[in-house]
C-alpha cells in the first residue's frame, strides 16, 4: 500500500495543529535540557490553561505549564521581549 500526498494545495497547519506541534517541541526540549529529571505529561483534561505537567523525579512534585505557540508575527516591526535586570 502506498500513500502519496499532494501538498501543493495544502493551506498549512491549523492553529490547533501549530499548538500541538509547539507543545511537543517544548516537552522534548525540557526533557532533554533537564537530562531526564523532568518528565512532561499531557493532562487528560486541559483545565485552567494547563497544557503540560512536568513531574520532577527528585522532588516528586508536579509543575503545571501553559504553552503559547505561533508561527509568525502580526506586526513585522515586533521584536522578541527580553527582560534585563539592573
VENRAVEN-V459787 format. One record per backbone hydrogen bond with DSSP energy under -0.5 kcal/mol. CO is the residue of the C=O (numbers start at 1). NH is the residue of the N-H. Records with the same first field share a line. If there is no record, write none. Layout:
BEGIN
CO=NH + NH
END
This chain:
BEGIN
2=4
5=7
7=10
14=18
15=19
16=20
17=21
18=22
19=23
20=24
21=25
22=26
23=27
24=28
25=29
26=30
27=31
28=32
29=33
30=34
31=36
32=35
34=37
37=39 + 57
38=40
39=55
41=43 + 53
45=47
46=49
47=50
49=51
52=65
53=41 + 55
54=56 + 63
55=39 + 57
56=60 + 61
61=56
62=64
63=54
65=51 + 52
74=76
75=78
END
